[in-house]
Amino acid sequence: MDCKKVLIVDDEKSHRDIVRASLKGKNLTIRELTSGKGFHETIEAFQPDLVLIDFQMPIKDGITLCQELKKYDQTTPIILLSSELNREMEQSLKEIGVSDCWSKPLTPAQLKEKLSHWIC
């Protein structure tokens, strides 16, 4: 996969900072949202190659955003991050089109390792 643009959707600044730090040194353009507000507009304008979404957020949760994105874009990989992840939840997320699910918290090193699969 040749990702050039990554969208991070997470209401916690510290989580966005960790993801951004894990992507440092890559030739990427990164956009961030703190909630689901403006999600559709950002997707349409930015056209990300990879989307990382937090599970619990104000306005719209991660599942809602994933479902909305998959309605009109079946190809962009979505990674959902959650501190509440379990096998049943992970299976449900895969069924709605989530590409991968990761349990929080992740250290920058763990995140960098996981992202290496998705970003060249």
Biopython code that builds the backbone (N, CA, C, O; Angstrom):
import numpy as np
from Bio.PDB.StructureBuilder import StructureBuilder

atoms = [
    (1, "MET", "N", (0.850, -1.186, 0.000)),
    (1, "MET", "CA", (0.000, 0.000, 0.000)),
    (1, "MET", "C", (0.888, 1.240, 0.000)),
    (1, "MET", "O", (1.871, 1.317, 0.738)),
    (2, "ASP", "N", (0.535, 2.182, -0.819)),
    (2, "ASP", "CA", (1.311, 3.404, -0.957)),
    (2, "ASP", "C", (0.501, 4.575, -0.405)),
    (2, "ASP", "O", (-0.140, 5.306, -1.161)),
    (3, "CYS", "N", (0.533, 4.746, 0.896)),
    (3, "CYS", "CA", (-0.247, 5.800, 1.536)),
    (3, "CYS", "C", (0.497, 7.117, 1.472)),
    (3, "CYS", "O", (1.684, 7.202, 1.787)),
    (4, "LYS", "N", (-0.216, 8.122, 1.065)),
    (4, "LYS", "CA", (0.339, 9.477, 1.037)),
    (4, "LYS", "C", (-0.394, 10.393, 2.003)),
    (4, "LYS", "O", (0.175, 11.358, 2.514)),
    (5, "LYS", "N", (-1.694, 10.076, 2.253)),
    (5, "LYS", "CA", (-2.512, 10.942, 3.100)),
    (5, "LYS", "C", (-3.196, 10.112, 4.184)),
    (5, "LYS", "O", (-3.826, 9.092, 3.906)),
    (6, "VAL", "N", (-3.055, 10.573, 5.420)),
    (6, "VAL", "CA", (-3.629, 9.875, 6.564)),
    (6, "VAL", "C", (-4.532, 10.833, 7.333)),
    (6, "VAL", "O", (-4.149, 11.963, 7.635)),
    (7, "LEU", "N", (-5.738, 10.360, 7.644)),
    (7, "LEU", "CA", (-6.674, 11.118, 8.467)),
    (7, "LEU", "C", (-6.767, 10.458, 9.829)),
    (7, "LEU", "O", (-7.022, 9.258, 9.932)),
    (8, "ILE", "N", (-6.559, 11.250, 10.880)),
    (8, "ILE", "CA", (-6.671, 10.779, 12.261)),
    (8, "ILE", "C", (-7.898, 11.438, 12.863)),
    (8, "ILE", "O", (-8.016, 12.663, 12.863)),
    (9, "VAL", "N", (-8.823, 10.616, 13.381)),
    (9, "VAL", "CA", (-10.036, 11.137, 14.009)),
    (9, "VAL", "C", (-10.047, 10.639, 15.451)),
    (9, "VAL", "O", (-10.330, 9.469, 15.709)),
    (10, "ASP", "N", (-9.738, 11.536, 16.390)),
    (10, "ASP", "CA", (-9.663, 11.164, 17.806)),
    (10, "ASP", "C", (-9.865, 12.424, 18.641)),
    (10, "ASP", "O", (-9.268, 13.466, 18.369)),
    (11, "ASP", "N", (-10.704, 12.317, 19.650)),
    (11, "ASP", "CA", (-10.983, 13.482, 20.486)),
    (11, "ASP", "C", (-9.884, 13.759, 21.507)),
    (11, "ASP", "O", (-9.857, 14.838, 22.098)),
    (12, "GLU", "N", (-8.979, 12.811, 21.724)),
    (12, "GLU", "CA", (-7.889, 12.990, 22.682)),
    (12, "GLU", "C", (-6.629, 13.478, 21.975)),
    (12, "GLU", "O", (-6.060, 12.775, 21.141)),
    (13, "LYS", "N", (-6.202, 14.690, 22.319)),
    (13, "LYS", "CA", (-5.011, 15.267, 21.702)),
    (13, "LYS", "C", (-3.787, 14.375, 21.905)),
    (13, "LYS", "O", (-2.981, 14.213, 20.989)),
    (14, "SER", "N", (-3.644, 13.798, 23.097)),
    (14, "SER", "CA", (-2.473, 12.955, 23.366)),
    (14, "SER", "C", (-2.430, 11.740, 22.437)),
    (14, "SER", "O", (-1.353, 11.314, 22.023)),
    (15, "HIS", "N", (-3.600, 11.183, 22.110)),
    (15, "HIS", "CA", (-3.639, 10.043, 21.183)),
    (15, "HIS", "C", (-3.269, 10.480, 19.770)),
    (15, "HIS", "O", (-2.534, 9.783, 19.070)),
    (16, "ARG", "N", (-3.780, 11.633, 19.357)),
    (16, "ARG", "CA", (-3.413, 12.149, 18.032)),
    (16, "ARG", "C", (-1.917, 12.439, 17.968)),
    (16, "ARG", "O", (-1.275, 12.186, 16.948)),
    (17, "ASP", "N", (-1.363, 12.970, 19.059)),
    (17, "ASP", "CA", (0.071, 13.268, 19.109)),
    (17, "ASP", "C", (0.913, 11.999, 18.950)),
    (17, "ASP", "O", (1.930, 12.008, 18.257)),
    (18, "ILE", "N", (0.486, 10.909, 19.593)),
    (18, "ILE", "CA", (1.220, 9.640, 19.503)),
    (18, "ILE", "C", (1.179, 9.105, 18.074)),
    (18, "ILE", "O", (2.194, 8.648, 17.549)),
    (19, "VAL", "N", (0.015, 9.163, 17.455)),
    (19, "VAL", "CA", (-0.096, 8.689, 16.068)),
    (19, "VAL", "C", (0.783, 9.544, 15.160)),
    (19, "VAL", "O", (1.531, 9.019, 14.336)),
    (20, "ARG", "N", (0.689, 10.850, 15.314)),
    (20, "ARG", "CA", (1.493, 11.752, 14.488)),
    (20, "ARG", "C", (2.984, 11.478, 14.681)),
    (20, "ARG", "O", (3.734, 11.433, 13.706)),
    (21, "ALA", "N", (3.417, 11.295, 15.924)),
    (21, "ALA", "CA", (4.826, 11.014, 16.212)),
    (21, "ALA", "C", (5.264, 9.689, 15.591)),
    (21, "ALA", "O", (6.400, 9.553, 15.136)),
    (22, "SER", "N", (4.361, 8.723, 15.577)),
    (22, "SER", "CA", (4.676, 7.421, 14.989)),
    (22, "SER", "C", (4.832, 7.499, 13.475)),
    (22, "SER", "O", (5.486, 6.648, 12.872)),
    (23, "LEU", "N", (4.240, 8.503, 12.868)),
    (23, "LEU", "CA", (4.313, 8.682, 11.425)),
    (23, "LEU", "C", (5.431, 9.631, 11.005)),
    (23, "LEU", "O", (5.667, 9.843, 9.816)),
    (24, "LYS", "N", (6.110, 10.195, 11.993)),
    (24, "LYS", "CA", (7.168, 11.162, 11.704)),
    (24, "LYS", "C", (8.255, 10.521, 10.846)),
    (24, "LYS", "O", (8.642, 9.372, 11.061)),
    (25, "GLY", "N", (8.730, 11.277, 9.883)),
    (25, "GLY", "CA", (9.785, 10.799, 9.001)),
    (25, "GLY", "C", (9.254, 10.139, 7.741)),
    (25, "GLY", "O", (10.018, 9.827, 6.827)),
    (26, "LYS", "N", (7.955, 9.927, 7.693)),
    (26, "LYS", "CA", (7.330, 9.374, 6.491)),
    (26, "LYS", "C", (6.917, 10.546, 5.608)),
    (26, "LYS", "O", (6.648, 11.641, 6.103)),
    (27, "ASN", "N", (6.871, 10.317, 4.333)),
    (27, "ASN", "CA", (6.466, 11.361, 3.395)),
    (27, "ASN", "C", (4.946, 11.343, 3.285)),
    (27, "ASN", "O", (4.391, 10.837, 2.310)),
    (28, "LEU", "N", (4.275, 11.904, 4.298)),
    (28, "LEU", "CA", (2.822, 11.855, 4.399)),
    (28, "LEU", "C", (2.240, 13.232, 4.657)),
    (28, "LEU", "O", (2.900, 14.121, 5.196)),
    (29, "THR", "N", (0.996, 13.382, 4.260)),
    (29, "THR", "CA", (0.216, 14.539, 4.667)),
    (29, "THR", "C", (-0.794, 14.014, 5.679)),
    (29, "THR", "O", (-1.510, 13.049, 5.413)),
    (30, "ILE", "N", (-0.843, 14.653, 6.833)),
    (30, "ILE", "CA", (-1.721, 14.190, 7.912)),
    (30, "ILE", "C", (-2.743, 15.268, 8.225)),
    (30, "ILE", "O", (-2.404, 16.444, 8.355)),
    (31, "ARG", "N", (-3.983, 14.857, 8.343)),
    (31, "ARG", "CA", (-5.052, 15.743, 8.806)),
    (31, "ARG", "C", (-5.626, 15.132, 10.062)),
    (31, "ARG", "O", (-5.597, 13.915, 10.249)),
    (32, "GLU", "N", (-6.151, 15.993, 10.925)),
    (32, "GLU", "CA", (-6.724, 15.533, 12.187)),
    (32, "GLU", "C", (-8.097, 16.143, 12.404)),
    (32, "GLU", "O", (-8.341, 17.304, 12.075)),
    (33, "LEU", "N", (-8.987, 15.337, 12.963)),
    (33, "LEU", "CA", (-10.290, 15.803, 13.425)),
    (33, "LEU", "C", (-10.433, 15.393, 14.886)),
    (33, "LEU", "O", (-9.940, 14.344, 15.300)),
    (34, "THR", "N", (-11.115, 16.233, 15.662)),
    (34, "THR", "CA", (-11.305, 15.938, 17.082)),
    (34, "THR", "C", (-12.658, 15.292, 17.366)),
    (34, "THR", "O", (-12.959, 14.942, 18.507)),
    (35, "SER", "N", (-13.468, 15.137, 16.325)),
    (35, "SER", "CA", (-14.776, 14.499, 16.461)),
    (35, "SER", "C", (-15.270, 14.146, 15.061)),
    (35, "SER", "O", (-14.547, 14.304, 14.077)),
    (36, "GLY", "N", (-16.504, 13.668, 14.984)),
    (36, "GLY", "CA", (-17.086, 13.362, 13.694)),
    (36, "GLY", "C", (-17.562, 14.585, 12.942)),
    (36, "GLY", "O", (-17.965, 14.490, 11.783)),
    (37, "LYS", "N", (-17.518, 15.735, 13.597)),
    (37, "LYS", "CA", (-17.947, 16.970, 12.945)),
    (37, "LYS", "C", (-17.009, 17.294, 11.781)),
    (37, "LYS", "O", (-15.793, 17.381, 11.953)),
    (38, "GLY", "N", (-17.584, 17.468, 10.612)),
    (38, "GLY", "CA", (-16.788, 17.769, 9.430)),
    (38, "GLY", "C", (-16.147, 16.554, 8.781)),
    (38, "GLY", "O", (-15.318, 16.696, 7.881)),
    (39, "PHE", "N", (-16.521, 15.365, 9.227)),
    (39, "PHE", "CA", (-15.910, 14.134, 8.714)),
    (39, "PHE", "C", (-16.120, 13.981, 7.210)),
    (39, "PHE", "O", (-15.163, 13.774, 6.465)),
    (40, "HIS", "N", (-17.368, 14.083, 6.767)),
    (40, "HIS", "CA", (-17.662, 13.895, 5.341)),
    (40, "HIS", "C", (-16.952, 14.925, 4.485)),
    (40, "HIS", "O", (-16.387, 14.591, 3.444)),
    (41, "GLU", "N", (-16.979, 16.172, 4.919)),
    (41, "GLU", "CA", (-16.330, 17.228, 4.156)),
    (41, "GLU", "C", (-14.826, 16.983, 4.058)),
    (41, "GLU", "O", (-14.219, 17.203, 3.010)),
    (42, "THR", "N", (-14.232, 16.527, 5.161)),
    (42, "THR", "CA", (-12.797, 16.261, 5.167)),
    (42, "THR", "C", (-12.460, 15.084, 4.270)),
    (42, "THR", "O", (-11.484, 15.130, 3.522)),
    (43, "ILE", "N", (-13.262, 14.029, 4.339)),
    (43, "ILE", "CA", (-13.035, 12.856, 3.486)),
    (43, "ILE", "C", (-13.098, 13.264, 2.011)),
    (43, "ILE", "O", (-12.225, 12.899, 1.223)),
    (44, "GLU", "N", (-14.122, 14.012, 1.650)),
    (44, "GLU", "CA", (-14.290, 14.416, 0.256)),
    (44, "GLU", "C", (-13.170, 15.329, -0.225)),
    (44, "GLU", "O", (-12.666, 15.161, -1.336)),
    (45, "ALA", "N", (-12.779, 16.286, 0.596)),
    (45, "ALA", "CA", (-11.754, 17.246, 0.191)),
    (45, "ALA", "C", (-10.340, 16.657, 0.260)),
    (45, "ALA", "O", (-9.521, 16.903, -0.625)),
    (46, "PHE", "N", (-10.058, 15.888, 1.303)),
    (46, "PHE", "CA", (-8.707, 15.379, 1.559)),
    (46, "PHE", "C", (-8.437, 14.060, 0.834)),
    (46, "PHE", "O", (-7.307, 13.807, 0.417)),
    (47, "GLN", "N", (-9.445, 13.233, 0.681)),
    (47, "GLN", "CA", (-9.342, 11.911, 0.063)),
    (47, "GLN", "C", (-8.175, 11.099, 0.633)),
    (47, "GLN", "O", (-7.214, 10.796, -0.075)),
    (48, "PRO", "N", (-8.272, 10.752, 1.917)),
    (48, "PRO", "CA", (-7.166, 10.037, 2.571)),
    (48, "PRO", "C", (-6.965, 8.633, 2.017)),
    (48, "PRO", "O", (-7.890, 8.011, 1.493)),
    (49, "ASP", "N", (-5.733, 8.152, 2.147)),
    (49, "ASP", "CA", (-5.384, 6.784, 1.767)),
    (49, "ASP", "C", (-5.546, 5.825, 2.939)),
    (49, "ASP", "O", (-5.603, 4.610, 2.750)),
    (50, "LEU", "N", (-5.619, 6.371, 4.150)),
    (50, "LEU", "CA", (-5.792, 5.585, 5.368)),
    (50, "LEU", "C", (-6.499, 6.459, 6.401)),
    (50, "LEU", "O", (-6.195, 7.645, 6.537)),
    (51, "VAL", "N", (-7.451, 5.858, 7.129)),
    (51, "VAL", "CA", (-8.190, 6.591, 8.161)),
    (51, "VAL", "C", (-8.056, 5.832, 9.480)),
    (51, "VAL", "O", (-8.362, 4.642, 9.557)),
    (52, "LEU", "N", (-7.593, 6.537, 10.517)),
    (52, "LEU", "CA", (-7.538, 5.977, 11.867)),
    (52, "LEU", "C", (-8.605, 6.669, 12.698)),
    (52, "LEU", "O", (-8.630, 7.896, 12.790)),
    (53, "ILE", "N", (-9.494, 5.875, 13.305)),
    (53, "ILE", "CA", (-10.640, 6.426, 14.017)),
    (53, "ILE", "C", (-10.702, 5.867, 15.433)),
    (53, "ILE", "O", (-10.570, 4.661, 15.643)),
    (54, "ASP", "N", (-10.902, 6.752, 16.395)),
    (54, "ASP", "CA", (-11.122, 6.364, 17.776)),
    (54, "ASP", "C", (-12.536, 5.813, 17.921)),
    (54, "ASP", "O", (-13.456, 6.287, 17.255)),
    (55, "PHE", "N", (-12.712, 4.829, 18.775)),
    (55, "PHE", "CA", (-14.014, 4.205, 18.988)),
    (55, "PHE", "C", (-14.993, 5.141, 19.690)),
    (55, "PHE", "O", (-16.121, 5.320, 19.230)),
    (56, "GLN", "N", (-14.564, 5.741, 20.806)),
    (56, "GLN", "CA", (-15.455, 6.604, 21.591)),
    (56, "GLN", "C", (-15.099, 8.068, 21.389)),
    (56, "GLN", "O", (-14.002, 8.520, 21.718)),
    (57, "MET", "N", (-16.076, 8.800, 20.832)),
    (57, "MET", "CA", (-15.898, 10.229, 20.609)),
    (57, "MET", "C", (-17.235, 10.933, 20.742)),
    (57, "MET", "O", (-18.293, 10.315, 20.626)),
    (58, "PRO", "N", (-17.174, 12.237, 20.988)),
    (58, "PRO", "CA", (-18.426, 12.996, 21.007)),
    (58, "PRO", "C", (-18.982, 13.173, 19.593)),
    (58, "PRO", "O", (-18.273, 12.973, 18.607)),
    (59, "ILE", "N", (-20.212, 13.538, 19.510)),
    (59, "ILE", "CA", (-20.957, 13.795, 18.283)),
    (59, "ILE", "C", (-21.267, 12.483, 17.547)),
    (59, "ILE", "O", (-22.429, 12.083, 17.480)),
    (60, "LYS", "N", (-20.263, 11.816, 17.001)),
    (60, "LYS", "CA", (-20.445, 10.513, 16.359)),
    (60, "LYS", "C", (-19.330, 9.590, 16.825)),
    (60, "LYS", "O", (-18.165, 9.984, 16.877)),
    (61, "ASP", "N", (-19.696, 8.352, 17.165)),
    (61, "ASP", "CA", (-18.660, 7.413, 17.591)),
    (61, "ASP", "C", (-17.962, 6.804, 16.375)),
    (61, "ASP", "O", (-18.376, 7.011, 15.234)),
    (62, "GLY", "N", (-16.913, 6.062, 16.640)),
    (62, "GLY", "CA", (-16.109, 5.484, 15.576)),
    (62, "GLY", "C", (-16.873, 4.524, 14.679)),
    (62, "GLY", "O", (-16.654, 4.502, 13.468)),
    (63, "ILE", "N", (-17.764, 3.731, 15.256)),
    (63, "ILE", "CA", (-18.542, 2.790, 14.452)),
    (63, "ILE", "C", (-19.418, 3.538, 13.460)),
    (63, "ILE", "O", (-19.493, 3.161, 12.291)),
    (64, "THR", "N", (-20.072, 4.581, 13.911)),
    (64, "THR", "CA", (-20.926, 5.380, 13.024)),
    (64, "THR", "C", (-20.114, 5.957, 11.876)),
    (64, "THR", "O", (-20.547, 5.914, 10.724)),
    (65, "LEU", "N", (-18.931, 6.500, 12.186)),
    (65, "LEU", "CA", (-18.082, 7.066, 11.135)),
    (65, "LEU", "C", (-17.637, 5.997, 10.142)),
    (65, "LEU", "O", (-17.614, 6.236, 8.935)),
    (66, "CYS", "N", (-17.286, 4.821, 10.649)),
    (66, "CYS", "CA", (-16.883, 3.721, 9.767)),
    (66, "CYS", "C", (-18.018, 3.328, 8.835)),
    (66, "CYS", "O", (-17.814, 3.160, 7.632)),
    (67, "GLN", "N", (-19.208, 3.183, 9.389)),
    (67, "GLN", "CA", (-20.365, 2.810, 8.582)),
    (67, "GLN", "C", (-20.661, 3.868, 7.524)),
    (67, "GLN", "O", (-20.961, 3.540, 6.376)),
    (68, "GLU", "N", (-20.575, 5.124, 7.912)),
    (68, "GLU", "CA", (-20.838, 6.203, 6.955)),
    (68, "GLU", "C", (-19.798, 6.222, 5.837)),
    (68, "GLU", "O", (-20.143, 6.415, 4.671)),
    (69, "LEU", "N", (-18.541, 6.025, 6.185)),
    (69, "LEU", "CA", (-17.490, 6.022, 5.166)),
    (69, "LEU", "C", (-17.672, 4.850, 4.210)),
    (69, "LEU", "O", (-17.528, 5.014, 2.999)),
    (70, "LYS", "N", (-17.982, 3.690, 4.729)),
    (70, "LYS", "CA", (-18.125, 2.495, 3.894)),
    (70, "LYS", "C", (-19.328, 2.578, 2.953)),
    (70, "LYS", "O", (-19.363, 1.869, 1.947)),
    (71, "LYS", "N", (-20.314, 3.428, 3.255)),
    (71, "LYS", "CA", (-21.464, 3.576, 2.369)),
    (71, "LYS", "C", (-21.064, 4.138, 1.011)),
    (71, "LYS", "O", (-21.664, 3.791, -0.007)),
    (72, "TYR", "N", (-20.052, 5.007, 0.991)),
    (72, "TYR", "CA", (-19.668, 5.601, -0.284)),
    (72, "TYR", "C", (-18.207, 5.393, -0.656)),
    (72, "TYR", "O", (-17.763, 5.880, -1.696)),
    (73, "ASP", "N", (-17.455, 4.683, 0.169)),
    (73, "ASP", "CA", (-16.056, 4.403, -0.147)),
    (73, "ASP", "C", (-15.696, 3.031, 0.409)),
    (73, "ASP", "O", (-15.500, 2.866, 1.613)),
    (74, "GLN", "N", (-15.613, 2.065, -0.471)),
    (74, "GLN", "CA", (-15.317, 0.696, -0.055)),
    (74, "GLN", "C", (-13.825, 0.376, -0.048)),
    (74, "GLN", "O", (-13.431, -0.706, 0.388)),
    (75, "THR", "N", (-12.995, 1.291, -0.522)),
    (75, "THR", "CA", (-11.584, 0.957, -0.707)),
    (75, "THR", "C", (-10.626, 1.535, 0.337)),
    (75, "THR", "O", (-9.581, 0.938, 0.599)),
    (76, "THR", "N", (-10.952, 2.671, 0.931)),
    (76, "THR", "CA", (-10.034, 3.289, 1.890)),
    (76, "THR", "C", (-9.972, 2.452, 3.168)),
    (76, "THR", "O", (-11.002, 2.214, 3.800)),
    (77, "PRO", "N", (-8.775, 2.005, 3.554)),
    (77, "PRO", "CA", (-8.648, 1.223, 4.781)),
    (77, "PRO", "C", (-8.974, 2.076, 6.016)),
    (77, "PRO", "O", (-8.604, 3.247, 6.114)),
    (78, "ILE", "N", (-9.679, 1.437, 6.946)),
    (78, "ILE", "CA", (-10.036, 2.082, 8.205)),
    (78, "ILE", "C", (-9.451, 1.255, 9.339)),
    (78, "ILE", "O", (-9.625, 0.038, 9.394)),
    (79, "ILE", "N", (-8.757, 1.935, 10.241)),
    (79, "ILE", "CA", (-8.263, 1.297, 11.453)),
    (79, "ILE", "C", (-8.990, 1.940, 12.624)),
    (79, "ILE", "O", (-8.967, 3.160, 12.786)),
    (80, "LEU", "N", (-9.627, 1.121, 13.430)),
    (80, "LEU", "CA", (-10.360, 1.617, 14.582)),
    (80, "LEU", "C", (-9.559, 1.308, 15.845)),
    (80, "LEU", "O", (-9.077, 0.190, 16.029)),
    (81, "LEU", "N", (-9.423, 2.315, 16.714)),
    (81, "LEU", "CA", (-8.680, 2.158, 17.959)),
    (81, "LEU", "C", (-9.643, 2.253, 19.134)),
    (81, "LEU", "O", (-10.496, 3.139, 19.177)),
    (82, "SER", "N", (-9.502, 1.329, 20.095)),
    (82, "SER", "CA", (-10.404, 1.312, 21.235)),
    (82, "SER", "C", (-9.717, 0.749, 22.469)),
    (82, "SER", "O", (-8.888, -0.157, 22.381)),
    (83, "SER", "N", (-10.075, 1.302, 23.616)),
    (83, "SER", "CA", (-9.583, 0.752, 24.877)),
    (83, "SER", "C", (-10.504, -0.361, 25.366)),
    (83, "SER", "O", (-10.213, -1.013, 26.368)),
    (84, "GLU", "N", (-11.607, -0.579, 24.666)),
    (84, "GLU", "CA", (-12.599, -1.574, 25.073)),
    (84, "GLU", "C", (-12.656, -2.765, 24.120)),
    (84, "GLU", "O", (-13.643, -3.501, 24.124)),
    (85, "LEU", "N", (-11.652, -2.967, 23.328)),
    (85, "LEU", "CA", (-11.680, -3.973, 22.286)),
    (85, "LEU", "C", (-11.682, -5.389, 22.859)),
    (85, "LEU", "O", (-10.910, -5.712, 23.761)),
    (86, "ASN", "N", (-12.572, -6.228, 22.313)),
    (86, "ASN", "CA", (-12.584, -7.649, 22.626)),
    (86, "ASN", "C", (-12.850, -8.410, 21.327)),
    (86, "ASN", "O", (-13.110, -7.795, 20.293)),
    (87, "ARG", "N", (-12.787, -9.730, 21.374)),
    (87, "ARG", "CA", (-12.930, -10.537, 20.147)),
    (87, "ARG", "C", (-14.275, -10.333, 19.467)),
    (87, "ARG", "O", (-14.343, -10.200, 18.245)),
    (88, "GLU", "N", (-15.331, -10.308, 20.246)),
    (88, "GLU", "CA", (-16.671, -10.134, 19.683)),
    (88, "GLU", "C", (-16.792, -8.777, 18.985)),
    (88, "GLU", "O", (-17.329, -8.675, 17.882)),
    (89, "MET", "N", (-16.289, -7.755, 19.642)),
    (89, "MET", "CA", (-16.333, -6.408, 19.069)),
    (89, "MET", "C", (-15.480, -6.344, 17.799)),
    (89, "MET", "O", (-15.888, -5.755, 16.798)),
    (90, "GLU", "N", (-14.308, -6.948, 17.851)),
    (90, "GLU", "CA", (-13.417, -6.943, 16.694)),
    (90, "GLU", "C", (-14.092, -7.634, 15.498)),
    (90, "GLU", "O", (-13.992, -7.150, 14.371)),
    (91, "GLN", "N", (-14.770, -8.751, 15.735)),
    (91, "GLN", "CA", (-15.472, -9.453, 14.663)),
    (91, "GLN", "C", (-16.584, -8.576, 14.081)),
    (91, "GLN", "O", (-16.746, -8.507, 12.862)),
    (92, "SER", "N", (-17.339, -7.916, 14.936)),
    (92, "SER", "CA", (-18.417, -7.032, 14.479)),
    (92, "SER", "C", (-17.872, -5.893, 13.631)),
    (92, "SER", "O", (-18.466, -5.523, 12.618)),
    (93, "LEU", "N", (-16.746, -5.342, 14.047)),
    (93, "LEU", "CA", (-16.133, -4.242, 13.308)),
    (93, "LEU", "C", (-15.652, -4.699, 11.936)),
    (93, "LEU", "O", (-15.798, -3.972, 10.953)),
    (94, "LYS", "N", (-15.086, -5.882, 11.865)),
    (94, "LYS", "CA", (-14.630, -6.416, 10.577)),
    (94, "LYS", "C", (-15.826, -6.616, 9.642)),
    (94, "LYS", "O", (-15.718, -6.415, 8.432)),
    (95, "GLU", "N", (-16.957, -7.011, 10.211)),
    (95, "GLU", "CA", (-18.159, -7.231, 9.398)),
    (95, "GLU", "C", (-18.698, -5.941, 8.781)),
    (95, "GLU", "O", (-19.319, -5.978, 7.719)),
    (96, "ILE", "N", (-18.466, -4.804, 9.435)),
    (96, "ILE", "CA", (-18.933, -3.535, 8.864)),
    (96, "ILE", "C", (-17.874, -2.884, 7.970)),
    (96, "ILE", "O", (-18.085, -1.791, 7.445)),
    (97, "GLY", "N", (-16.737, -3.560, 7.802)),
    (97, "GLY", "CA", (-15.745, -3.067, 6.859)),
    (97, "GLY", "C", (-14.502, -2.438, 7.447)),
    (97, "GLY", "O", (-13.698, -1.867, 6.711)),
    (98, "VAL", "N", (-14.322, -2.526, 8.762)),
    (98, "VAL", "CA", (-13.099, -2.000, 9.375)),
    (98, "VAL", "C", (-11.941, -2.917, 8.972)),
    (98, "VAL", "O", (-12.045, -4.139, 9.086)),
    (99, "SER", "N", (-10.858, -2.335, 8.509)),
    (99, "SER", "CA", (-9.716, -3.105, 8.024)),
    (99, "SER", "C", (-8.911, -3.735, 9.151)),
    (99, "SER", "O", (-8.414, -4.853, 9.018)),
    (100, "ASP", "N", (-8.782, -3.011, 10.263)),
    (100, "ASP", "CA", (-8.026, -3.514, 11.399)),
    (100, "ASP", "C", (-8.501, -2.809, 12.660)),
    (100, "ASP", "O", (-9.025, -1.697, 12.595)),
    (101, "CYS", "N", (-8.319, -3.460, 13.815)),
    (101, "CYS", "CA", (-8.716, -2.915, 15.114)),
    (101, "CYS", "C", (-7.528, -3.040, 16.055)),
    (101, "CYS", "O", (-6.880, -4.085, 16.117)),
    (102, "TRP", "N", (-7.249, -1.972, 16.784)),
    (102, "TRP", "CA", (-6.124, -1.974, 17.709)),
    (102, "TRP", "C", (-6.590, -1.545, 19.089)),
    (102, "TRP", "O", (-7.408, -0.637, 19.235)),
    (103, "SER", "N", (-6.049, -2.220, 20.101)),
    (103, "SER", "CA", (-6.374, -1.878, 21.487)),
    (103, "SER", "C", (-5.497, -0.746, 21.973)),
    (103, "SER", "O", (-4.285, -0.741, 21.757)),
    (104, "LYS", "N", (-6.119, 0.211, 22.630)),
    (104, "LYS", "CA", (-5.388, 1.295, 23.284)),
    (104, "LYS", "C", (-5.181, 0.892, 24.739)),
    (104, "LYS", "O", (-5.966, 0.109, 25.273)),
    (105, "PRO", "N", (-4.171, 1.394, 25.374)),
    (105, "PRO", "CA", (-3.175, 2.342, 24.853)),
    (105, "PRO", "C", (-2.079, 1.613, 24.077)),
    (105, "PRO", "O", (-1.768, 0.451, 24.337)),
    (106, "LEU", "N", (-1.523, 2.319, 23.144)),
    (106, "LEU", "CA", (-0.383, 1.834, 22.372)),
    (106, "LEU", "C", (0.782, 2.780, 22.600)),
    (106, "LEU", "O", (0.610, 3.999, 22.619)),
    (107, "THR", "N", (1.946, 2.222, 22.769)),
    (107, "THR", "CA", (3.136, 3.065, 22.869)),
    (107, "THR", "C", (3.490, 3.521, 21.452)),
    (107, "THR", "O", (3.053, 2.908, 20.478)),
    (108, "PRO", "N", (4.269, 4.581, 21.334)),
    (108, "PRO", "CA", (4.689, 5.006, 19.997)),
    (108, "PRO", "C", (5.393, 3.882, 19.226)),
    (108, "PRO", "O", (5.201, 3.751, 18.017)),
    (109, "ALA", "N", (6.202, 3.073, 19.913)),
    (109, "ALA", "CA", (6.900, 1.975, 19.232)),
    (109, "ALA", "C", (5.908, 0.928, 18.724)),
    (109, "ALA", "O", (6.044, 0.443, 17.601)),
    (110, "GLN", "N", (4.919, 0.577, 19.535)),
    (110, "GLN", "CA", (3.902, -0.389, 19.113)),
    (110, "GLN", "C", (3.109, 0.154, 17.930)),
    (110, "GLN", "O", (2.839, -0.560, 16.965)),
    (111, "LEU", "N", (2.748, 1.404, 18.021)),
    (111, "LEU", "CA", (1.967, 2.023, 16.955)),
    (111, "LEU", "C", (2.772, 2.089, 15.658)),
    (111, "LEU", "O", (2.246, 1.820, 14.578)),
    (112, "LYS", "N", (4.033, 2.443, 15.770)),
    (112, "LYS", "CA", (4.898, 2.512, 14.591)),
    (112, "LYS", "C", (4.987, 1.140, 13.924)),
    (112, "LYS", "O", (4.931, 1.031, 12.699)),
    (113, "GLU", "N", (5.124, 0.102, 14.737)),
    (113, "GLU", "CA", (5.188, -1.271, 14.208)),
    (113, "GLU", "C", (3.893, -1.640, 13.491)),
    (113, "GLU", "O", (3.934, -2.189, 12.390)),
    (114, "LYS", "N", (2.741, -1.346, 14.101)),
    (114, "LYS", "CA", (1.451, -1.677, 13.508)),
    (114, "LYS", "C", (1.212, -0.868, 12.225)),
    (114, "LYS", "O", (0.690, -1.391, 11.240)),
    (115, "LEU", "N", (1.593, 0.392, 12.249)),
    (115, "LEU", "CA", (1.397, 1.237, 11.070)),
    (115, "LEU", "C", (2.285, 0.846, 9.903)),
    (115, "LEU", "O", (1.965, 1.144, 8.752)),
    (116, "SER", "N", (3.406, 0.177, 10.189)),
    (116, "SER", "CA", (4.326, -0.205, 9.114)),
    (116, "SER", "C", (3.653, -1.150, 8.119)),
    (116, "SER", "O", (4.053, -1.213, 6.957)),
    (117, "HIS", "N", (2.640, -1.879, 8.568)),
    (117, "HIS", "CA", (1.889, -2.757, 7.671)),
    (117, "HIS", "C", (1.042, -1.953, 6.681)),
    (117, "HIS", "O", (0.808, -2.387, 5.553)),
    (118, "TRP", "N", (0.591, -0.789, 7.115)),
    (118, "TRP", "CA", (-0.338, 0.019, 6.320)),
    (118, "TRP", "C", (0.319, 1.156, 5.553)),
    (118, "TRP", "O", (-0.239, 1.666, 4.582)),
    (119, "ILE", "N", (1.505, 1.547, 5.995)),
    (119, "ILE", "CA", (2.183, 2.694, 5.371)),
    (119, "ILE", "C", (3.590, 2.300, 4.975)),
    (119, "ILE", "O", (4.378, 1.837, 5.800)),
    (120, "CYS", "N", (3.891, 2.488, 3.718)),
    (120, "CYS", "CA", (5.229, 2.142, 3.198)),
    (120, "CYS", "C", (6.188, 3.289, 3.375)),
    (120, "CYS", "O", (7.355, 3.181, 2.998)),
]
sb = StructureBuilder()
sb.init_structure("model")
sb.init_model(0)
sb.init_chain("A")
sb.init_seg("    ")
for serial, (resi, resn, name, xyz) in enumerate(atoms, 1):
    if name == "N":
        sb.init_residue(resn, " ", resi, " ")
    sb.init_atom(name, np.array(xyz, "f"), 0.0, 1.0, " ", f" {name:<3s}", serial, name[0])
structure = sb.get_structure()
